[in-house]
Amino acid sequence: MREIHELIESEISRPSVFIDESVLYPEYVPVRIRHRDAQFTQLARIFKPILLKPGSLSVKALLVGPVGTGKTVTAVTFGRAITDSAERKGLRLKYAHINCSRSNNTASIFRDLKNQLGLPIPDRGLSAHEMISGILKILEREDLYALVTLDEFDYFIRSSSSEDRYLILRLYDVFKEEVKRMSFLFVARGSPAYIWPKLDSFTGSYLMKNLVTFNPYTAEEIFDILNDRVELAFYPGVVGEEVIDYISNLTGHDTGGDGNARKALAILHAAGKLADKEMMEGKADRVTLDHVRAVVVQEYPALINLLDTLHYLPLHELLVLKAIVMALNVSGMDYVPIGEVEDVYRRLALDLGEQPRGHTKVYMFVNDLRRRGIILTKTSMKGRKGRSTYIGFGAVPLHVFLQKIDQVIQGKRMI
C-alpha cells in the first residue's frame, strides 16, 4: 500500500504542462461562449413566452448543425441563463439535459427527466404514458415549469417509433387538459433535410419557424475558442500562438477543415498529453508543432468523431466493442465472425466479474454499434460457406482506439 501511495504522490508532484486539462474535455461548458451571439438572441426571442406568459404554450426549437459547432454548449448555457431569468421573476423553472443516445426511447427519456427534476415517481412499473402523466401532475402541484433539451435528437428520430415521436413532439396534443409547463430544445446533428421526412407536416412546419442553425466555425473563430481554453488549461508560455494558429487552420471551415471546434480541442488536448509525457522524460518543456503533427498523423480525424459516443455506451456494449477490436487485432483480418467476438467478450466480462449477456443481446449491441457508424458488418465472406455476421472496423488504428475504450470502461467501473 505504501508503494502505491508513493506512486500517487510522485505522479501528482511531477512537472506538467497542464494547469487544468478538464477544460479541454467535450463536456466542459465555458463561461464565455464564442461566436454564438446570434443563436442566443434567436433562442431568447423564441422562448420569451415561457417567461412572459408561463403555461400558455409549450415552446419548441430545433438546433441543427454539424458536429462540433457549439449546439450542446449553447443549449446548456441558454438553459442555465433562462432559469436564472425566471427565478428573478419569481417563476420556478428548471432545466434538464437528456442525451437521446443514452436515453433512446420515450420511457427512458422521461425517467431521466423525472430524475433530473427530482420528482418522486417510481422508476419501474409505469408505462411511458403513465410516467409523463405523473410528471405533469407534480409540475402542476408544485407550480414548476421545465425546459428540456433532447440532445442527439437525430438518434432518437432514427431509432424511435412513430408513436414515440408523436408523444415527444406533440405532447400537449396527447395531454390536452394539462397546463403547458414543459418546453423543449431539440439538438440534432446534420441538416433539417434529414429530420423533416420523419415528422408530420404540422410539427415540421412549426419547428421550421423555430429553427436555429449552427454553421461550421471558421479558422479565426476556432483560434478564439482555442485561445480561451489555452489560458485556462495550460501554464503560461507552454502553448505558443503558432500552435493555436496551426490547429485553427487545420480545422477551420474556410481553410479546408470541417469547422469542428470539438476536433480542434481534442487535437490540442492530445498534443498537450504528448508534450506532458515528454516533459516527464526530460524531452520537452512546451507543446510544439511537432506534437500536433504527431497527433494528427496517428489519431485523427477518424477517431475524434467516435470519442463522445463511447461515453454514452453501456458497459457491456463497450465490452463487446473492445472484444471486436481485440479479435480483429489478433486475427489480422479485415472482418471477424461474430462467434469469435462473443468468445472474447465472454472472457472480458468474466474477468471483470460481470455476467456475460446472451447471444441475442450481443447481436443487439453489434447492430447498435453499426447504426452509430462505429463498426461495419456483412453477412458473407469470400472463401467461407454459409451466412453469418462478420464484423469489421474503420480507419482508426486499433491499438489507439483500444486505449480509448479502456479509459471509458475504467471510468464507468469507478462510478
Wavefront OBJ file of the C-alpha trace (Angstrom):
o trace
v 0.000 0.000 0.000
v 2.832 2.389 0.843
v 4.360 1.909 -2.592
v 1.031 2.808 -4.224
v 0.757 5.985 -2.142
v 4.275 6.918 -3.154
v 3.446 6.362 -6.813
v 0.354 8.565 -6.497
v 2.286 11.335 -4.752
v 5.053 11.118 -7.331
v 2.548 11.477 -10.180
v 0.786 14.412 -8.504
v 4.019 16.288 -7.832
v 5.720 15.742 -11.206
v 6.043 18.684 -13.641
v 3.208 19.110 -16.129
v 2.236 21.397 -18.994
v -1.345 21.430 -17.682
v -2.950 23.588 -15.025
v -6.384 22.018 -15.600
v -6.835 19.737 -18.593
v -10.527 19.185 -17.800
v -11.350 22.457 -19.595
v -10.387 20.681 -22.840
v -12.931 17.871 -22.316
v -16.020 17.760 -24.588
v -18.396 18.098 -21.608
v -16.785 21.294 -20.291
v -19.057 24.344 -20.572
v -17.021 27.579 -20.707
v -18.202 30.769 -19.039
v -17.772 32.637 -22.315
v -19.331 31.130 -25.447
v -17.573 32.441 -28.529
v -19.272 33.398 -31.817
v -22.782 32.239 -30.962
v -24.441 35.550 -30.021
v -26.851 35.316 -32.964
v -28.063 31.895 -31.791
v -28.527 33.099 -28.197
v -30.512 36.091 -29.439
v -32.718 33.843 -31.555
v -33.335 31.465 -28.629
v -34.222 34.347 -26.321
v -36.773 35.542 -28.869
v -38.259 32.066 -29.345
v -38.569 31.235 -25.631
v -39.661 34.676 -24.415
v -43.303 33.495 -23.998
v -42.422 30.961 -21.282
v -41.289 33.891 -19.111
v -43.956 36.417 -20.093
v -46.960 34.063 -20.254
v -45.966 30.892 -18.377
v -48.221 27.913 -19.010
v -49.877 29.438 -22.064
v -47.965 27.382 -24.616
v -45.238 24.758 -24.956
v -42.352 26.227 -26.946
v -40.145 24.026 -29.107
v -36.992 24.838 -31.049
v -34.688 22.740 -33.220
v -30.926 23.352 -33.074
v -29.151 21.836 -36.076
v -25.620 21.813 -37.423
v -22.573 19.592 -37.949
v -20.620 18.028 -35.081
v -18.534 20.458 -33.057
v -20.410 23.658 -33.936
v -21.495 24.580 -30.405
v -25.066 23.261 -30.318
v -24.855 21.447 -26.980
v -22.859 24.115 -25.154
v -25.290 26.762 -26.434
v -28.297 24.760 -25.239
v -26.788 24.189 -21.779
v -25.731 27.822 -21.379
v -29.095 29.127 -22.566
v -30.901 26.706 -20.236
v -28.946 27.959 -17.249
v -29.437 31.610 -18.213
v -33.194 31.390 -18.731
v -33.709 29.607 -15.409
v -31.834 32.466 -13.730
v -34.078 34.982 -15.520
v -37.155 33.031 -14.438
v -36.003 32.994 -10.820
v -35.626 36.767 -10.838
v -39.256 36.981 -11.998
v -40.418 34.638 -9.237
v -41.004 31.777 -11.697
v -39.902 28.259 -10.782
v -38.279 26.978 -13.977
v -35.895 24.008 -14.047
v -33.585 22.918 -16.848
v -32.901 19.290 -17.809
v -30.459 17.992 -20.439
v -31.034 14.484 -21.775
v -28.877 12.680 -24.326
v -31.034 10.546 -26.625
v -28.079 8.329 -27.451
v -28.189 7.119 -23.842
v -31.929 7.500 -23.153
v -33.168 6.323 -26.526
v -36.887 5.713 -26.050
v -39.781 7.666 -24.587
v -39.896 5.750 -21.306
v -36.163 6.197 -20.608
v -36.256 9.864 -21.669
v -38.982 10.717 -19.174
v -37.421 8.523 -16.499
v -34.225 10.528 -16.926
v -36.256 13.742 -16.858
v -38.033 12.991 -13.598
v -34.687 12.041 -12.020
v -33.055 15.297 -13.103
v -36.021 17.290 -11.846
v -36.005 15.337 -8.560
v -39.635 14.229 -8.854
v -40.861 11.403 -6.550
v -42.063 8.962 -9.210
v -41.227 5.216 -9.167
v -38.639 4.011 -11.689
v -40.492 0.821 -12.530
v -43.995 -0.402 -13.152
v -45.109 2.625 -15.166
v -45.630 2.949 -18.902
v -44.240 5.975 -20.713
v -47.736 7.493 -20.781
v -48.163 6.976 -17.032
v -44.699 8.385 -16.333
v -45.462 11.557 -18.302
v -48.852 11.922 -16.623
v -47.178 11.671 -13.216
v -44.564 14.280 -14.152
v -47.211 16.732 -15.387
v -49.299 16.319 -12.240
v -46.336 17.015 -9.948
v -45.297 20.033 -12.028
v -48.815 21.376 -11.608
v -48.962 20.613 -7.904
v -45.562 22.191 -7.220
v -46.138 25.096 -9.656
v -42.987 24.105 -11.571
v -42.002 24.591 -15.201
v -39.327 22.727 -17.169
v -37.170 23.449 -20.197
v -35.937 20.125 -21.553
v -33.102 19.647 -24.049
v -33.123 16.397 -26.001
v -29.567 16.159 -27.326
v -28.599 13.888 -30.236
v -32.260 14.089 -31.217
v -31.353 12.767 -34.661
v -30.526 9.426 -32.999
v -33.989 9.364 -31.407
v -35.628 10.209 -34.737
v -33.662 7.450 -36.456
v -34.384 4.719 -33.905
v -37.813 5.545 -32.436
v -41.294 4.501 -33.475
v -43.783 6.951 -34.972
v -45.810 6.708 -31.741
v -42.805 7.721 -29.624
v -42.012 10.610 -31.948
v -45.589 11.826 -31.770
v -45.641 11.616 -27.966
v -42.496 13.717 -27.678
v -43.218 16.264 -30.385
v -46.980 16.603 -29.821
v -47.041 16.101 -26.059
v -49.848 18.531 -25.358
v -51.999 17.126 -28.133
v -51.999 13.931 -26.074
v -52.373 15.673 -22.697
v -54.810 18.356 -23.857
v -56.132 19.404 -20.460
v -52.765 19.992 -18.803
v -51.188 23.407 -18.271
v -48.268 23.669 -20.681
v -45.408 23.507 -18.210
v -42.808 21.787 -20.420
v -40.928 23.299 -23.354
v -38.262 21.644 -25.484
v -34.946 22.221 -27.228
v -34.151 19.529 -29.799
v -30.447 19.306 -30.695
v -29.619 17.390 -33.877
v -26.540 16.735 -35.986
v -26.640 17.428 -39.695
v -29.330 19.334 -41.549
v -33.128 19.668 -41.252
v -33.476 17.735 -44.507
v -32.812 14.522 -42.599
v -35.407 15.210 -39.902
v -38.356 16.619 -41.858
v -39.370 13.309 -43.536
v -39.784 11.761 -40.068
v -42.209 14.459 -38.861
v -45.829 15.179 -39.651
v -46.401 18.356 -41.661
v -47.758 20.406 -38.731
v -44.809 19.655 -36.409
v -42.317 20.088 -39.225
v -43.669 23.499 -40.192
v -43.707 24.583 -36.528
v -40.078 23.589 -35.989
v -39.084 25.259 -39.262
v -40.247 28.564 -37.755
v -38.120 27.872 -34.676
v -35.040 26.558 -36.455
v -31.670 27.626 -35.035
v -28.797 26.848 -37.407
v -25.153 26.365 -36.400
v -22.629 26.752 -39.195
v -19.109 25.267 -39.068
v -16.536 27.505 -37.406
v -14.011 29.478 -39.434
v -10.289 29.301 -38.626
v -10.464 32.696 -36.926
v -13.377 31.584 -34.735
v -11.618 28.360 -33.765
v -8.494 30.366 -32.921
v -10.538 32.425 -30.427
v -12.061 29.291 -28.871
v -8.684 27.561 -28.520
v -7.025 30.668 -27.164
v -9.612 30.949 -24.381
v -9.087 27.317 -23.378
v -5.281 27.526 -23.539
v -5.317 30.285 -20.923
v -7.270 28.008 -18.553
v -5.740 24.613 -19.376
v -2.000 25.259 -19.704
v 0.708 27.078 -17.811
v 1.706 30.430 -19.353
v 4.087 30.135 -22.308
v 3.543 26.393 -22.770
v 1.359 26.745 -25.892
v 2.529 29.331 -28.410
v 0.345 31.214 -30.867
v 1.872 29.204 -33.709
v 0.342 26.004 -32.282
v -3.117 27.573 -31.940
v -2.851 29.047 -35.428
v -1.773 25.697 -36.912
v -4.698 23.787 -35.383
v -7.140 26.553 -36.345
v -6.060 26.491 -39.975
v -6.112 22.704 -39.970
v -9.730 22.560 -38.764
v -11.312 25.860 -39.871
v -14.100 25.537 -42.413
v -12.709 28.354 -44.576
v -9.205 26.863 -44.629
v -10.043 23.335 -45.772
v -11.232 21.747 -42.489
v -14.720 20.821 -41.354
v -15.134 23.655 -38.836
v -15.365 21.251 -35.893
v -14.245 23.042 -32.717
v -14.535 19.807 -30.755
v -11.989 18.209 -33.065
v -9.686 21.219 -32.671
v -9.873 20.980 -28.882
v -9.249 17.224 -28.993
v -6.134 17.736 -31.136
v -4.863 20.395 -28.716
v -5.552 18.121 -25.745
v -3.818 15.127 -27.315
v -0.807 17.265 -28.281
v -0.661 18.512 -24.700
v -0.732 14.935 -23.387
v 2.140 14.007 -25.682
v 4.160 17.014 -24.522
v 3.316 16.139 -20.910
v 4.714 12.650 -21.392
v 7.884 14.011 -22.966
v 8.261 16.547 -20.160
v 8.340 13.661 -17.685
v 11.098 12.087 -19.794
v 13.031 15.379 -19.943
v 12.500 15.735 -23.698
v 10.153 18.747 -23.830
v 9.010 21.733 -21.819
v 6.201 23.030 -24.058
v 3.687 21.980 -26.730
v 5.203 22.233 -30.196
v 4.012 21.922 -33.768
v 5.708 18.525 -33.924
v 3.449 17.318 -31.112
v 0.401 18.486 -33.062
v 1.610 16.850 -36.274
v 2.289 13.578 -34.467
v -1.240 13.566 -33.058
v -2.846 14.337 -36.419
v -0.897 11.597 -38.190
v -1.532 8.980 -35.512
v -5.108 9.510 -34.423
v -7.138 11.948 -36.478
v -9.567 12.653 -37.979
v -11.398 9.326 -37.765
v -11.017 8.904 -34.012
v -12.402 12.291 -32.981
v -15.956 11.638 -34.153
v -16.141 8.450 -32.078
v -14.840 9.656 -28.719
v -18.025 11.301 -27.457
v -20.143 8.317 -28.432
v -18.117 5.898 -26.276
v -19.113 7.694 -23.063
v -22.808 7.019 -23.704
v -22.484 3.287 -24.393
v -23.470 0.901 -21.566
v -20.690 -1.169 -20.024
v -21.491 -4.433 -21.815
v -21.773 -2.725 -25.210
v -18.321 -1.251 -24.566
v -17.043 -4.735 -23.719
v -18.467 -6.078 -26.988
v -16.740 -3.236 -28.847
v -13.477 -3.996 -27.061
v -13.894 -7.667 -27.991
v -14.346 -6.703 -31.656
v -11.153 -4.634 -31.643
v -9.193 -7.366 -29.843
v -10.454 -10.110 -32.185
v -9.538 -8.043 -35.242
v -6.142 -7.243 -33.777
v -5.329 -10.912 -33.091
v -6.640 -12.198 -36.432
v -5.014 -9.544 -38.582
v -8.099 -9.773 -40.835
v -10.460 -7.043 -42.033
v -13.503 -8.858 -40.637
v -14.079 -11.448 -37.931
v -17.138 -13.656 -37.338
v -19.460 -12.715 -34.511
v -18.785 -16.073 -32.833
v -15.139 -15.120 -32.233
v -16.239 -11.750 -30.869
v -18.632 -13.440 -28.443
v -15.855 -15.709 -27.156
v -13.587 -12.742 -26.421
v -16.482 -10.749 -24.915
v -17.372 -13.551 -22.501
v -13.778 -13.691 -21.240
v -13.666 -9.904 -20.805
v -16.942 -9.848 -18.886
v -15.944 -12.699 -16.565
v -12.541 -11.086 -15.929
v -14.412 -8.012 -14.650
v -16.771 -10.094 -12.522
v -19.701 -9.352 -14.850
v -22.297 -11.875 -16.023
v -21.948 -12.124 -19.831
v -25.054 -11.302 -21.860
v -26.544 -13.878 -24.194
v -26.252 -14.101 -27.984
v -29.401 -12.065 -28.656
v -28.207 -9.151 -26.531
v -24.721 -9.264 -28.080
v -26.327 -9.190 -31.526
v -28.367 -6.130 -30.457
v -25.156 -4.399 -29.289
v -23.472 -5.170 -32.627
v -26.426 -3.708 -34.555
v -26.375 -0.567 -32.398
v -22.634 -0.108 -32.961
v -23.234 -0.483 -36.693
v -26.048 2.094 -36.661
v -23.773 4.529 -34.852
v -21.157 4.131 -37.580
v -18.515 2.690 -35.232
v -18.250 -0.747 -36.870
v -19.002 -2.369 -40.224
v -20.894 -5.633 -40.760
v -21.507 -8.029 -43.629
v -23.332 -11.366 -43.862
v -20.980 -13.288 -46.142
v -17.240 -13.594 -46.682
v -15.307 -14.836 -49.690
v -13.964 -18.322 -49.049
v -16.444 -19.021 -46.210
v -19.573 -21.113 -46.642
v -22.974 -20.136 -45.305
v -24.234 -16.846 -43.950
v -23.191 -15.292 -40.680
v -22.429 -11.861 -39.271
v -18.894 -10.653 -39.894
v -17.642 -7.529 -38.179
v -15.029 -5.019 -39.340
v -13.715 -1.648 -38.262
v -12.885 1.726 -39.805
v -9.596 3.502 -40.410
v -8.696 4.275 -36.786
v -5.575 2.408 -35.565
v -6.804 -0.469 -33.422
v -4.277 -0.016 -30.602
v -5.159 3.683 -30.276
v -8.892 3.017 -30.155
v -8.417 0.161 -27.678
v -6.728 2.586 -25.270
v -9.711 4.932 -25.536
v -12.182 2.110 -24.864
v -10.201 1.014 -21.803
v -10.248 4.566 -20.432
v -14.019 4.782 -20.770
v -14.573 1.302 -19.282
v -12.354 2.194 -16.334
v -14.332 5.381 -15.809
v -17.653 3.520 -15.803
v -16.336 0.924 -13.359
v -15.378 3.710 -10.940
v -18.849 5.285 -10.911
l 1 2 3 4 5 6 7 8 9 10 11 12 13 14 15 16 17 18 19 20 21 22 23 24 25 26 27 28 29 30 31 32 33 34 35 36 37 38 39 40 41 42 43 44 45 46 47 48 49 50 51 52 53 54 55 56 57 58 59 60 61 62 63 64 65 66 67 68 69 70 71 72 73 74 75 76 77 78 79 80 81 82 83 84 85 86 87 88 89 90 91 92 93 94 95 96 97 98 99 100 101 102 103 104 105 106 107 108 109 110 111 112 113 114 115 116 117 118 119 120 121 122 123 124 125 126 127 128 129 130 131 132 133 134 135 136 137 138 139 140 141 142 143 144 145 146 147 148 149 150 151 152 153 154 155 156 157 158 159 160 161 162 163 164 165 166 167 168 169 170 171 172 173 174 175 176 177 178 179 180 181 182 183 184 185 186 187 188 189 190 191 192 193 194 195 196 197 198 199 200 201 202 203 204 205 206 207 208 209 210 211 212 213 214 215 216 217 218 219 220 221 222 223 224 225 226 227 228 229 230 231 232 233 234 235 236 237 238 239 240 241 242 243 244 245 246 247 248 249 250 251 252 253 254 255 256 257 258 259 260 261 262 263 264 265 266 267 268 269 270 271 272 273 274 275 276 277 278 279 280 281 282 283 284 285 286 287 288 289 290 291 292 293 294 295 296 297 298 299 300 301 302 303 304 305 306 307 308 309 310 311 312 313 314 315 316 317 318 319 320 321 322 323 324 325 326 327 328 329 330 331 332 333 334 335 336 337 338 339 340 341 342 343 344 345 346 347 348 349 350 351 352 353 354 355 356 357 358 359 360 361 362 363 364 365 366 367 368 369 370 371 372 373 374 375 376 377 378 379 380 381 382 383 384 385 386 387 388 389 390 391 392 393 394 395 396 397 398 399 400 401 402 403 404 405 406 407 408 409 410 411 412 413 414 415
